[in-house]
Amino acid sequence: MKINLQGKELEIVEVDFETHREEWNEYRLLDGGVVRVKLAILHVYRVLDEEGKPSSNRDGTPNFVVTSSTLVATKE
């Protein structure tokens, strides 16, 4: 699969992962309700450079593309 990053078309490869911890953020509304929100990662992809090697930013931070879903639950 390819993506466009900073004007370059680069290859990405999916990286397997295990969920270590997923926590809910809880917000208490002034009307007494509660909204809970959690981000869940669906896929992680490593960006490869033009030579097929793992890509990094200038400071050495590796480049990843992440797809996610935001889960929302409410309580009255």
ABEGO torsion letter per residue (X at the ends): XBBBBGGBBBBBBBBBBBBABBBBBBBBBAAGBBBBBBBBBABBBBBBBAAGBBBBBAAGBBBBBBBBBBBBBBBX
